């Protein structure tokens, strides 16, 4: 199937009237390395949404073969459509979540159609799917054309049926996105209720769906749907609860799916969790062929769902799309403004504004929609996950979305206040999963050291992250990891506190957890410096724990000294494969990265890392090596998109590695390596990102690349690199402007260069390849100008100090703290 963006590239008027949404390609990352399949791609949501919207209205599909499928975002290139639902994640690589509540337009309800069995009515798509910001369109094999748009809490469906065909809409409250390859963490329906109102054009009720990615309890969503014309027939139904995969009591295995019982105007699940829904039919086949439906949802009540439907949407798909587009332009795209005239590089425009789009789909803003407790604080969900977001995405939100970002952090602190833990991941109002460290610590520290205050209670914020560093969470019995909790906190504190490192015999992911816990404790020290100064030194010392897992005798590829699995008795796993982490998953010794890669992931103490790698010359040779083709020791398969280097830009731990040359005052190499990665693996095409977008984290990496800088998380430091546009205007700190100019930029014609020759900040000649958040009169808070002079020469232009290592501590490797 071919996918097209609805809005063509057009000439634009004055900057304040620019429709930046026209440059967004909503299909970037929708395919992987195998054409026509989602597996190995970005696993993105495709459909109607506003920034951080609670509703993300799009298709739910079932794609075979299953081992080449990725169902998390709902949309897949060739998958058969099983429903159209209002809630989705985007770019997430773990198990599916949501895919409810759902509708499905049908042109027949005759046998073999069974409303309890979507295999009997699922639809192939014909022609090209079409999408733009806030809008989606497709055509089913049945001849029905589907158009979708959404507001923050409601969705607008428009179905155009073939002339003279039957017109039916199935509302299925038991629909959800399954995990057909792993039954134990698939979602399952637990019950619901539906009521058809007297004029038959309105239905209300609720659905509850449990489990999924974070193994959470039921998520209950209240629904209020309305059709633009009363149907000729409307009848509710119920039927036995059938679970399509797994060993739960709800399954019927290979038995025939039973038929529904139609129950009049109301259907309730009852004690057996019966499936419920409704079927609406229009007999006037010779009249209008279009049926529209507005659906609001709420986690609080049907009344709120109805209010959202009425207040946020008209019946016009054009008006809804325009409103969504205006919100995206106002609140997201206009925060980074570049030249969009006819002379502008259209590929770069598409990559910039599409990346901004994808990094604003989740988490989901649910202010006023917290079903768990009463609070005056904001509420957010779908942090999927901090492990992905903390690397660079939160740092960009800090600059261009301070209101949203402050709201997120207040929400996270409120979760700690009422549930006892701040999440590392969260979806469906439930914490989980923890991939490594307690990385909300890093998020909080990054915001704190850069001065985000507002209504954030940093005393409670520090208490939340300090608990992560001191209290062992309960063991949640997740089958993917028999050795530690995955719900919240740090499951290996039983090693970390007494040993100073995570042992390989008592805990999983020992290498990656040791590295991540070290940064987590540095994050605690950063906040403690202002909130609880007496704690600072303790956590600084603990942040050096990664050195205890450093084995100077470990060798690989003619290099010596690596972070290695170490046992509780102090000995190292000497035969560990430094360049191959096996499945690189939950129960392995290193997660989504090899020991070779994680040895570079010490952002708070690069100085010590360089020392342990043998000094600057040896460090530079090793850094050069990880970018050489055909060096990878891991079979990345289709998920690798042709990555053959040890450095894997598709995985978050390696995000900062290309920029480490700045610590050698050889910034030109950072520019060269990072730009090569960007141009090799990012494209304005359906396979345009190197793996799962991870809630927009990969997209955000590209944005920082295009801006010509990179943040060092948990510190106020930004590394200077090389911008992709000659004039960038960024709205920072609510209403200030940071201007980034590049003289002599290669705009794609190859006539000029992209190597930095010199830099000035606010008119001051700058001799360092880095700066801090408040440098030059508060460049990142009060705005100002960064001017790059670019050229073709690989120039060592920086003469000042290398970037700092604020967590620098020296521990004898192989010793104990």
MARLO-941409 format. One record per residue (C-alpha): residue number from 0; x, y, z. Coordinates in steps of 0.001 Angstrom, whole numbers. Each point is the difference from the previous one (the first is absolute). Layout:
resi;px;py;pz
NUM;X;Y;Z
...
***
This chain:
resi;px;py;pz
0;0;0;0
1;1195;3513;-808
2;-557;2789;2473
3;-350;3658;-830
4;-225;3223;1942
5;-3168;1893;-751
6;1405;3537;-61
7;2523;822;-2736
8;2996;2255;504
9;-1207;3510;-694
10;1518;3432;-114
11;-504;1817;3293
12;-662;3559;1027
13;1337;1995;2921
14;1550;-1973;2836
15;-2856;598;2412
16;-2445;-1591;-2454
17;2082;-3019;-969
18;-1788;-3323;-3
19;2945;-2101;1135
20;-2235;-3068;110
21;227;-216;-3781
22;3557;-1281;347
23;-911;-2896;2313
24;82;-3527;-1410
25;-2085;-2072;2465
26;1289;-3250;-1538
27;3701;428;830
28;968;-3141;1862
29;-3121;-1956;-886
30;1955;-2800;-1711
31;3082;-2000;874
32;2719;-1544;-2114
33;-2430;-2391;-1679
34;-2171;2072;-2363
35;-3666;-179;879
36;510;-1104;3605
37;97;2013;3213
38;2514;-2228;1796
39;3308;1764;501
40;-1563;3378;-707
41;-1070;2799;2264
42;-3168;-1698;1253
43;-1654;3385;-215
44;-3586;1100;399
45;-1625;1180;-3237
46;-3275;1876;372
47;-1654;3080;1467
48;1437;1627;3128
49;904;3294;1645
50;3256;541;1963
51;127;-2432;2949
52;-3690;-731;-611
53;-1864;-2540;2105
54;-1730;-1124;-3191
55;2040;-1381;-2879
56;-2573;-1176;-2531
57;1222;-2571;-2482
58;-241;-3474;-1481
59;635;-3213;1873
60;1458;-2633;-2297
61;1095;-3603;92
62;3050;-722;-2110
63;1402;-3382;-954
64;2446;-1651;202
65;-4;902;3673
66;3774;-169;335
67;193;2911;-2454
68;-2780;1969;1653
69;-55;2917;2401
70;-3451;825;1290
71;767;2525;2743
72;-992;3116;-1920
73;-3057;-1685;-1539
74;873;837;-3607
75;2078;-2354;-2122
76;718;253;-3733
77;-1929;-3053;-1179
78;-1854;-1218;3070
79;-3710;-707;-151
80;-2133;2543;1849
81;-1786;-1477;3013
82;-1354;3276;1382
83;487;3748;322
84;796;1050;3550
85;665;3159;1973
86;2995;-895;2163
87;3515;-913;-1156
88;3650;259;905
89;2612;1047;-2550
90;3461;-1294;-764
91;142;-2475;2855
92;1883;-3248;-371
93;-1560;-1978;2835
94;-3329;-1756;218
95;-3163;1707;-1280
96;-2205;2225;2123
97;-3454;1413;-742
98;-1854;-310;-3325
99;-3339;893;1577
100;-2835;1054;-109
101;-668;-991;-3617
102;-2385;324;-2914
103;-52;-1811;-3340
104;-2021;960;-3129
105;-1539;-3012;-1749
106;-1875;-437;-3294
107;-1572;-3295;1040
108;-906;-1803;3189
109;-1104;-3185;-1724
110;1687;-3306;744
111;2890;-708;342
112;306;3376;1795
113;81;-526;3761
114;236;3189;2051
115;1984;-1926;2619
116;2613;-1151;-2515
117;1869;2713;-1882
118;1582;-2603;-2274
119;-3438;-226;-1642
120;-167;3670;-933
121;3568;1345;45
122;930;2053;-3033
123;2897;309;-2347
124;757;3500;-1222
125;153;1001;-3659
126;1818;2910;-1593
127;2199;2278;2046
128;-459;944;3635
129;68;3771;312
130;1043;2012;3037
131;895;3492;1081
132;224;1668;3388
133;-3344;-576;1695
134;-1518;-2053;-2805
135;-60;-3557;-1359
136;-1773;-1628;-2945
137;-174;-3540;-1338
138;-2272;-2162;-2161
139;-1093;-3497;933
140;-377;-2876;-2425
141;-3746;232;699
142;-15;3421;-1654
143;-384;2011;3218
144;2179;3096;218
145;1069;848;3551
146;1070;3500;1054
147;1148;811;3516
148;908;3026;2070
149;296;644;3729
150;8;2563;2768
151;1603;-450;3431
152;-2739;-2220;1458
153;-2196;-931;-2974
154;133;-1417;-3500
155;-1935;638;-3196
156;-665;-2941;-2353
157;-1360;530;-3511
158;-1045;-3054;-2006
159;-940;294;-3677
160;-1720;-3146;-1260
161;-328;-1148;-3611
162;-3250;1067;-1610
163;-2907;-2380;631
164;1980;-2025;2534
165;-1150;-870;3482
166;1260;2284;2727
167;884;-1385;3414
168;2302;1109;2819
169;1134;-2550;2554
170;920;1386;3429
171;2117;-2564;1826
172;868;761;3620
173;2043;-3212;293
174;2451;905;-2755
175;3682;550;848
176;3481;-459;-1453
177;1176;-3558;769
178;3504;-1397;390
179;-386;-3199;-2017
180;3621;-1030;493
181;-13;271;3813
182;-3269;-935;1637
183;1125;715;3562
184;306;3731;-592
185;-2754;432;-2534
186;-2853;2248;963
187;-3364;-1532;791
188;-3505;1370;370
189;-1533;-146;3481
190;-3453;1486;-488
191;-2101;2947;-1057
192;-3455;1407;-538
193;-1706;1716;-2926
194;-3286;1872;-221
195;-1743;1274;-3124
196;-1913;3211;672
197;-3642;457;-1091
198;681;1722;-3326
199;2490;-2816;-800
200;2677;2423;-1215
201;1831;196;3345
202;1647;-2811;1922
203;1771;138;3350
204;1730;-2408;2318
205;3412;-1217;1008
206;2595;-2626;-806
207;2715;-1509;2204
208;3139;-1611;-1411
209;2842;-1390;2113
210;3614;-1128;-269
211;2128;821;-3031
212;3509;1404;12
213;324;881;3702
214;-2240;-2855;1246
215;-2407;2548;1405
216;-3451;-269;1563
217;-3079;837;-2071
218;-129;3374;-1691
219;-3585;1245;33
220;-987;2487;-2682
221;-3410;1674;-88
222;-1374;570;-3484
223;-2531;2340;-1570
224;-629;-460;-3726
225;-2421;1719;-2337
226;-958;-385;-3675
227;-961;2966;-2167
228;-3224;-1684;-1077
229;-2230;-2403;1914
230;411;-3605;-1149
231;-2951;-2028;-1161
232;1032;-2801;2297
233;2122;-55;3127
234;446;-2977;2264
235;2397;-856;2778
236;1552;-3430;316
237;1976;-2136;2387
238;1913;-3246;-305
239;2434;-2323;1705
240;3367;1488;818
241;2441;-1450;-2524
242;3710;560;513
243;1846;-507;-3302
244;3368;-1086;1419
245;1371;-1651;3082
246;-876;-1994;3033
247;-2475;2259;1788
248;-3361;-1463;989
249;-1717;2205;-2580
250;1371;-1884;-2976
251;-1962;-2467;-2090
252;3168;-1337;-1606
253;-709;-1300;-3490
254;-3750;-166;528
255;-2352;1941;-2259
256;-680;3512;1235
257;-3587;119;1243
258;-2531;2428;-1450
259;-1235;3031;1854
260;-3386;365;1622
261;-1765;3241;-861
262;-1502;1531;3106
263;-1924;3123;-1033
264;1306;3387;1079
265;2328;-1078;2824
266;2658;-2610;575
267;1996;-579;3165
268;2920;-2404;467
269;-1103;-1500;3282
270;2126;-2252;2216
271;1547;-1953;-2887
272;1313;3107;-1748
273;-2132;-549;-3089
274;973;1940;-3086
275;-2361;2877;-833
276;-569;2312;-2941
277;-2635;1338;-2339
278;-876;-147;-3666
279;-1416;3058;-1797
280;-1586;-265;-3482
281;-1331;2478;-2567
282;-2478;-1383;-2536
283;-198;3051;-2283
284;2477;-1368;-2511
285;-1205;2379;-2719
286;610;3095;2093
287;3173;1396;1589
288;2914;-2389;-76
289;1884;1694;2854
290;-271;-773;3707
291;1853;2125;2540
292;694;-811;3618
293;1374;2091;2851
294;1372;-1933;2971
295;1265;1449;3262
296;1818;-1945;2679
297;790;599;3657
298;1596;-1916;2855
299;-2410;1704;2400
300;-3581;-189;-1276
301;-2373;-269;-2933
302;-1054;3606;615
303;3559;1215;-539
304;314;-2121;-3141
305;-3181;1555;-1392
306;1166;3496;891
307;3287;-544;-1848
308;-1856;-1255;-3064
309;-2292;3001;-49
310;2528;2685;878
311;3032;-1074;-1995
312;-1443;-1189;-3326
313;-2429;1174;-2644
314;-1272;-2365;-2678
315;2495;1288;-2559
316;3077;-2100;-684
317;1536;3066;-1675
318;-562;2156;3089
319;1360;-2656;2326
320;3092;-486;-2131
321;574;3757;-244
322;-318;387;3786
323;2501;-2793;619
324;2381;1422;-2587
325;-246;3465;1568
326;794;-1418;3432
327;3025;-1873;-1323
328;1254;3126;-1761
329;-548;2241;2999
330;1207;-2272;2800
331;2671;-2100;-1696
332;1241;794;-3502
333;310;3765;384
334;2339;-518;2961
335;2797;-747;-2490
336;-154;2263;-3053
337;2216;-290;-3059
338;-124;1278;-3553
339;-2801;-1777;-1864
340;205;1921;-3261
341;325;-1680;-3384
342;3775;26;340
343;-111;-2031;3240
344;1081;-3643;70
345;-3342;-1802;106
346;1446;-3259;1295
347;1487;1749;3007
348;-3285;1789;641
349;-1856;-3308;-77
350;2471;-1618;2401
351;-107;2916;2440
352;-3749;494;246
353;-836;-3700;-207
354;2413;-641;2861
355;-1652;2723;2059
356;-3336;-1647;-708
357;1025;-3460;1159
358;1614;1229;3223
359;-3301;1643;1027
360;-2378;-2971;-312
361;670;-1564;3409
362;-42;209;2999
363;-3724;725;214
364;-1164;3164;1748
365;-2980;-882;2217
366;-473;3038;2202
367;-3367;-414;1689
368;-84;-3670;-998
369;1652;-1718;2955
370;-2290;-2848;1093
371;2208;-1077;2900
372;-21;2849;2501
373;-1243;3536;563
374;2716;2583;-601
375;543;3552;-1127
376;3160;-1136;-1793
377;112;-826;-3722
378;-166;-3602;-1173
379;1886;-1672;-2860
380;294;-3578;-1196
381;1823;-2038;-2646
382;3583;671;1004
383;1159;-2844;-2201
384;2786;345;1245
385;2379;2224;2000
386;2809;-2267;-1180
387;-602;1413;-3478
388;-1114;3532;863
389;2765;1060;2372
390;2832;-143;-2544
391;-916;3181;-1867
392;-3759;388;-399
393;-736;1565;3369
394;2782;2517;-607
395;-1745;1253;-3135
396;-3398;100;1712
397;1677;2100;2685
398;934;2603;-2599
399;-3039;123;-2271
400;-2798;-1434;2205
401;630;1287;3532
402;-3724;43;910
403;-605;-3558;-1139
404;3278;-1137;1550
405;-659;1587;3376
406;-3429;-1640;-68
407;1566;-3416;-691
408;2424;281;2917
409;-2703;1177;2406
410;-2057;-3010;-1083
411;2900;-2389;609
412;542;1415;3494
413;-3720;-364;692
414;240;-3673;-937
415;2697;-394;2625
416;-2132;1885;2508
417;-2990;-2318;-469
418;1511;-3317;-1151
419;3383;70;1707
420;2187;-160;-3103
421;830;2187;-2957
422;-205;-2154;-3149
423;2738;-966;-2405
424;-2727;-1003;-2417
425;-3746;381;276
426;-3031;-768;-2116
427;-3628;-717;759
428;328;1825;3359
429;2553;-2576;1176
430;3748;53;546
431;2337;-2252;-2019
432;2192;-1065;-1613
433;3476;812;1353
434;2589;-714;-2674
435;3093;892;2000
436;425;2777;2500
437;-2603;2240;1598
438;256;2506;-2789
439;-2560;2481;1268
440;2979;974;2192
441;1794;1203;-3126
442;-3080;1823;-1259
443;-434;1868;3282
444;3690;897;222
445;78;1327;-3554
446;-2937;2280;744
447;1341;1073;3387
448;3513;1005;-1046
449;-1435;2022;-2895
450;-2208;1977;2340
451;-3497;-1327;-671
452;-2014;1057;3032
453;-3528;1375;-439
454;-2381;-1926;2259
455;2281;-3035;316
456;546;-1093;3594
457;3655;-960;-224
458;145;-1112;3639
459;-2495;-2728;-833
460;1668;-566;-3358
461;3270;-730;1758
462;-1766;-2296;2485
463;-1394;-1948;-2961
464;3350;-630;-1649
465;1776;-566;3310
466;-2402;-2856;676
467;1086;-1498;-3333
468;3554;32;1303
469;-719;-1441;3442
470;-3050;-2292;57
471;-127;-3401;-1677
472;-3344;-404;-1825
473;-2114;-3098;452
474;540;-2868;-2431
475;-2811;105;-2557
476;462;-3490;-1472
477;229;1152;-3615
478;858;-3133;-2003
479;2534;1748;-2242
480;2340;524;2959
481;152;-2649;2741
482;2502;2036;2047
483;-1431;3450;510
484;-3030;2266;28
485;-912;1807;-3190
486;-2827;2133;1372
487;1859;2956;1545
488;3109;1027;1878
489;3393;-1735;-168
490;-353;-3740;366
491;3739;-569;575
492;497;2264;3033
493;714;-3210;1926
494;3291;5;-1895
495;464;3682;-705
496;-30;1209;3605
497;2265;-2628;1636
498;2264;-740;-2991
499;11;3273;-1930
500;-797;-1846;-3230
501;-2644;-2414;-1310
502;1170;-3604;95
503;-506;-2368;-2893
504;-895;-3016;2162
505;-2694;1656;2115
506;-1593;2370;-2519
507;-745;257;-3702
508;1397;2656;-2335
509;2980;507;2309
510;2103;1972;-2485
511;-2665;2429;-1156
512;-1543;411;3467
513;3371;824;1536
514;598;2684;-2615
515;-3513;1393;321
516;-140;-49;3815
517;3216;2011;-42
518;-1607;2755;-2038
519;-3156;-223;2127
520;2031;695;3144
521;1783;2860;-1697
522;-3457;1379;-778
523;-894;-253;3685
524;3186;1897;867
525;-924;2771;-2442
526;-3365;587;1676
527;1370;-538;3500
528;2482;2838;-568
529;-2903;2442;181
530;-2635;-1856;2015
531;1929;-2142;2509
532;3716;962;-181
533;985;-2524;2637
534;-869;-2837;-2384
535;2012;1244;-2949
536;3348;-1606;757
537;-1555;-3369;811
538;-1661;-255;-3375
539;2984;1397;-1882
540;2098;-2759;1502
541;-2607;-2630;-866
542;-147;1333;-3558
543;3532;-1355;-482
544;-1272;-3561;376
545;422;-688;-3698
546;3763;-74;641
547;-447;-3033;2250
548;-1303;-1908;-3024
549;2961;1121;-2090
550;2309;-2917;-718
551;3346;1362;-1234
552;982;-3485;-1170
553;-3033;-473;-2240
554;980;168;-3662
555;-1892;156;-3281
556;1055;1007;-3504
557;3494;948;1256
558;-1394;2386;2636
559;287;-499;3758
560;-2251;1060;2865
561;-3794;-281;-50
562;-2984;2;2306
563;-603;-3698;570
564;-2334;-2342;1869
565;1390;-356;3522
566;-1116;-2535;2559
567;-920;685;3602
568;3283;-1559;1185
569;1942;2619;-1948
570;1152;-2144;-2928
571;-775;904;-3601
572;-1692;-2064;-2688
573;3212;-434;-1977
574;-1514;-1796;-2987
575;-2757;2534;-569
576;-390;1033;-3645
577;650;3745;43
578;-1349;562;-3507
579;-3104;-2198;221
580;-2721;344;2632
581;-1992;-2991;-1257
582;-3664;945;-164
583;963;3246;1759
584;-3237;-228;1919
585;-1513;-151;3486
586;1805;-3067;1317
587;3359;619;-1653
588;3085;1603;1544
589;-324;3128;-2129
590;-3161;1604;-1349
591;-308;1328;-3566
592;3723;549;-254
593;3256;-1904;350
594;2656;504;2651
595;2061;1623;-2740
596;-2736;2603;-463
597;-834;539;3681
598;3650;701;767
599;-540;3322;-1790
600;-3223;888;1834
601;1340;1982;2988
602;-1185;3571;-749
603;689;1316;3512
604;3658;-1079;46
605;1441;-180;-3498
606;3351;1066;1436
607;331;-3192;2033
608;-1318;-2103;-2872
609;2774;1349;-2241
610;2609;-731;2678
611;-1169;-3604;353
612;94;-491;-3765
613;3672;912;15
614;-22;3755;-542
615;-1073;2246;-2835
616;1865;-1718;-2836
617;-1272;-3470;883
618;-3460;1378;641
619;-101;1657;-3407
620;1077;-3214;-1747
621;-2686;-1973;1794
622;-2595;2637;-800
623;1032;-79;-3652
624;-341;-3776;15
625;-3645;-140;1107
626;-972;1883;-3174
627;1868;-2290;-2385
628;-2279;-2135;-2225
629;-307;-3735;618
630;1202;141;3603
631;-3279;-824;1743
632;-35;-3290;1856
633;-3777;-65;371
634;-2380;-1325;-2609
635;-2536;2820;-52
636;-2024;-1684;-2736
637;-2732;1975;-1685
638;-141;2323;3020
639;3477;1286;-795
640;-810;1664;-3338
641;3475;-803;-1308
642;1914;1202;3066
643;3325;-1867;-2
644;1953;2203;2415
645;414;-607;3726
646;-1599;3366;594
647;-3724;-529;-545
648;-1759;3297;-533
649;-3345;-1818;148
650;540;-681;3721
651;-134;2760;2590
652;3190;-869;1948
653;2047;952;-3086
654;-1680;3373;-597
655;2826;2058;1540
656;2956;-2095;-1145
657;502;1769;-3374
658;432;3282;1868
659;2749;-1189;2358
660;2721;1442;-2240
661;-914;3356;1528
662;1701;-1243;3177
663;3239;-239;-2001
664;-395;3500;-1479
665;-482;-1622;-3373
666;-3528;1225;-570
667;339;-395;-3757
668;-15;-3766;466
669;-3238;168;2021
670;-1540;2001;-2820
671;1230;-2444;-2617
672;-1105;-3165;1814
673;-3410;1258;1125
674;-869;1507;-3353
675;984;-3197;-1758
676;-2314;-1969;2289
677;-2836;2431;-628
678;359;-66;-3771
679;514;-3784;-110
680;-3023;-952;2097
681;-2588;2808;-111
682;-2104;615;-3099
683;-3257;1588;-1079
684;-1455;-3425;-730
685;-2040;-2740;1606
686;3198;-1710;1209
687;1524;3322;1032
688;1198;-745;3545
689;2325;-2792;1192
690;-2399;-1929;2213
691;-2820;732;2445
692;-431;3726;427
693;-286;-731;3749
694;-2633;2612;758
695;1879;2461;-2195
696;3453;-421;1555
697;1654;-896;-3314
698;-1780;2892;-1683
699;1212;2360;2702
700;3605;-1145;-463
701;-300;1176;-3591
702;-1442;3380;1036
703;2965;709;2276
704;2270;-1013;-2870
705;-1736;2505;-2272
706;193;2765;2614
707;3758;-437;297
708;253;-899;3686
709;-512;-2912;2365
710;-992;-9;3707
711;1927;-1873;2682
712;-2837;-1296;2112
713;-84;776;3768
714;2360;2927;-603
715;-480;3526;-1388
716;2536;-724;-2774
717;-677;43;-3743
718;2602;-1158;-2501
719;382;2211;-3066
720;-247;-1833;-3297
721;-1069;1262;-3465
722;-3503;1180;-1019
723;-1807;-1132;-3145
724;-1730;3339;-668
725;1565;3396;-492
726;-2521;1773;2241
727;-1952;-1702;2785
728;-2248;1871;2429
729;-1034;-1984;3074
730;-2527;1168;2562
731;1547;-799;3394
732;-1202;586;3556
733;-3552;859;-1090
734;574;3135;-2063
735;3694;598;-620
736;1801;-648;-3270
737;3212;-1934;-443
738;1376;659;-3461
739;2509;-2409;-1523
740;1712;1216;-3160
741;2425;-1843;-2230
742;2124;1899;-2494
743;1517;-2061;-2785
744;-2381;-2932;498
745;-181;-2818;-2518
746;-3672;95;-917
747;185;-3246;-1903
748;1617;1232;-3197
749;3475;-970;1182
750;1433;3475;-701
751;640;920;3618
752;786;-1904;3178
753;-1309;-1083;3356
754;3213;-112;2056
755;144;2685;2673
756;2666;2645;-462
757;-966;2193;2951
758;-2932;844;2267
759;-1291;3072;1781
760;-2737;144;2634
761;-1818;3282;495
762;2824;1736;-1812
763;2701;-1536;2175
764;2675;-2060;-1736
765;-322;-3513;1387
766;3065;-2216;329
767;-1727;-3027;1551
768;-2004;-2661;-1820
769;-2641;103;2724
770;-1985;2458;2059
771;-2310;-37;2994
772;-3688;821;282
773;587;3381;1675
774;3165;991;-1885
775;229;3279;-1918
776;-2732;1712;1967
777;-2257;-3037;142
778;52;-996;-3650
779;-2502;-2830;491
780;-2338;1925;2297
781;157;3584;-1275
782;810;-831;-3589
783;2643;1530;-2202
784;2082;-1143;-2932
785;2458;-2779;-700
786;1936;644;-3210
787;1879;-2813;-1719
788;2486;604;-2770
789;153;-3161;-2084
790;2324;-1204;-2714
791;1527;-3024;-1679
792;3108;-264;2208
793;189;-2468;2873
794;1092;2663;2427
795;985;-327;3651
796;-1465;3388;855
797;-534;-493;3738
798;2832;1059;2299
799;-1847;136;3321
800;-736;-2660;2581
801;-1606;-3259;-1035
802;-3560;-614;1204
803;-173;-610;3755
804;-377;-3281;1862
805;-1948;1203;3042
806;-251;-3482;1488
807;3739;-628;-162
808;1155;-2467;2628
809;2952;-2387;-1
810;-604;-3477;1373
811;2524;-2786;-259
812;-1517;-2308;-2570
813;-828;-3413;1361
814;-208;1313;3571
815;-3134;678;2056
816;-1499;3263;1154
***
